[in-house]
Amino acid sequence: MVRVTEVDEDGIEDAFDVRRDVFIEEQGVSEDEEMDGRDDRAAQFVAYDEDHPVGTARVRTPEEGVGKVERVAVRETYRRRGVGKALMERVEAWANDHGFETLKLHAQTHVEQFYADIGYETTSDVFEEAGIDHVAMRKEL
């Protein structure tokens, strides 16, 4: 069973490991773009299968009451096994505990339906980010 944990600087390398695997190696995003210098201003979450990091997400606060969910990634062999849903449930619980009213995110278009299925609404046309098609989405908590 996968467990999702909020991590601090002691666990951040686990998040980076998943992000490098998914975004840099698999999807071809540049390291400079992926490692954007904003991690120290975000809540970080890592999904573990025993002690192995298999997924990650972060939440920044661009404006009061609004969380921006970013860098959601699940290792390929763990996809379609509930890891993404477990990550998002933990992120949403954290956001509720911290008084957020809204979560927003930029979803790659191939996972737009995943987010729609858990209550996010698409709020934009398709746009490109890091060379990948995305849409903006949001959910009122």
C-alpha positions as CSV (number, residue, x, y, z in Angstrom):
1,M,0.0,0.0,0.0
2,V,1.3,3.4,-1.0
3,R,1.5,6.1,1.7
4,V,1.8,9.9,1.0
5,T,3.8,12.0,3.3
6,E,4.6,15.7,3.5
7,V,8.3,16.0,3.4
8,D,10.8,18.7,4.4
9,E,14.4,19.2,3.4
10,D,15.2,15.7,4.6
11,G,12.8,14.2,2.0
12,I,13.0,16.7,-0.8
13,E,15.6,14.5,-2.7
14,D,13.0,11.8,-3.0
15,A,10.7,14.3,-4.7
16,F,13.5,15.4,-7.0
17,D,14.3,11.8,-7.9
18,V,10.7,11.2,-9.1
19,R,10.6,14.5,-10.9
20,R,13.9,13.8,-12.7
21,D,12.7,10.3,-13.7
22,V,9.3,11.5,-15.0
23,F,9.8,15.0,-16.3
24,I,13.5,15.1,-17.4
25,E,14.2,11.6,-18.4
26,E,10.8,10.4,-19.7
27,Q,9.3,13.7,-21.0
28,G,12.4,15.5,-22.0
29,V,11.9,18.7,-19.9
30,S,15.2,20.5,-19.3
31,E,16.6,20.3,-15.8
32,D,16.8,24.1,-15.6
33,E,13.1,24.4,-16.4
34,E,12.1,21.5,-14.0
35,M,14.3,22.6,-11.1
36,D,12.9,26.1,-11.1
37,G,14.1,27.4,-7.7
38,R,10.6,27.5,-6.2
39,D,10.8,24.3,-4.1
40,D,11.8,26.1,-0.9
41,R,8.5,28.1,-1.0
42,A,6.2,25.0,-1.5
43,A,4.7,22.2,0.5
44,Q,6.2,19.0,-0.8
45,F,4.5,15.6,-0.9
46,V,6.0,12.2,-1.7
47,A,4.2,8.9,-2.3
48,Y,6.2,5.9,-1.0
49,D,5.9,2.2,-1.8
50,E,7.6,1.0,1.4
51,D,10.7,3.2,1.3
52,H,10.8,3.7,-2.5
53,P,9.5,7.1,-3.7
54,V,7.0,6.5,-6.5
55,G,5.2,9.8,-6.8
56,T,5.3,13.5,-5.8
57,A,3.5,16.8,-5.9
58,R,4.1,20.3,-4.5
59,V,1.8,23.2,-3.6
60,R,2.7,26.9,-3.7
61,T,0.6,29.8,-2.6
62,P,0.5,32.4,-5.4
63,E,-2.3,34.3,-3.7
64,E,-4.1,34.2,-0.4
65,G,-6.5,31.3,-0.1
66,V,-5.4,29.7,-3.4
67,G,-3.0,26.8,-3.7
68,K,-1.2,26.0,-7.0
69,V,-0.6,22.3,-7.3
70,E,2.5,21.6,-9.3
71,R,5.0,18.9,-10.3
72,V,2.6,16.1,-9.9
73,A,4.4,13.0,-11.1
74,V,4.1,9.3,-10.8
75,R,6.7,6.8,-11.9
76,E,5.6,4.9,-15.0
77,T,5.3,1.5,-13.4
78,Y,3.0,2.9,-10.7
79,R,0.5,4.7,-12.9
80,R,-3.1,3.6,-13.0
81,R,-2.6,2.1,-9.5
82,G,-4.2,4.9,-7.4
83,V,-0.9,6.7,-6.6
84,G,-2.0,10.0,-8.3
85,K,-5.4,9.9,-6.6
86,A,-3.7,9.2,-3.2
87,L,-1.3,12.2,-3.8
88,M,-4.2,14.5,-4.7
89,E,-6.3,13.4,-1.7
90,R,-3.4,14.2,0.6
91,V,-2.8,17.6,-1.1
92,E,-6.4,18.5,-0.8
93,A,-6.6,17.4,2.9
94,W,-3.5,19.6,3.5
95,A,-5.0,22.5,1.7
96,N,-8.2,22.2,3.7
97,D,-6.3,22.0,6.9
98,H,-4.4,25.3,5.9
99,G,-7.6,27.2,5.0
100,F,-7.3,27.2,1.3
101,E,-10.5,27.9,-0.6
102,T,-9.3,26.9,-4.1
103,L,-6.7,24.7,-5.7
104,K,-5.6,25.3,-9.3
105,L,-3.1,23.5,-11.5
106,H,-1.8,23.2,-15.1
107,A,-2.6,19.7,-16.3
108,Q,-0.9,18.0,-19.2
109,T,-3.7,17.3,-21.6
110,H,-3.3,13.6,-21.5
111,V,-4.2,13.6,-17.8
112,E,-7.0,16.2,-18.0
113,Q,-9.7,13.5,-17.5
114,F,-7.9,12.2,-14.4
115,Y,-8.3,15.6,-12.8
116,A,-11.9,16.1,-14.1
117,D,-12.8,12.8,-12.5
118,I,-11.7,14.1,-9.1
119,G,-13.6,17.4,-9.4
120,Y,-11.3,19.8,-11.2
121,E,-12.8,22.0,-13.9
122,T,-10.9,23.1,-17.0
123,T,-10.7,26.9,-17.2
124,S,-8.5,27.5,-20.3
125,D,-7.8,26.5,-23.8
126,V,-4.8,24.3,-24.5
127,F,-1.4,26.1,-24.1
128,E,2.2,24.9,-24.2
129,E,4.4,24.7,-21.1
130,A,7.8,23.1,-21.2
131,G,7.0,22.0,-24.8
132,I,4.0,20.0,-23.6
133,D,0.3,20.8,-24.1
134,H,-1.5,21.8,-20.9
135,V,-4.8,23.2,-19.7
136,A,-5.5,25.3,-16.6
137,M,-7.9,23.6,-14.1
138,R,-9.3,24.6,-10.7
139,K,-11.3,23.1,-7.8
140,E,-13.2,24.9,-5.1
141,L,-12.6,23.2,-1.7
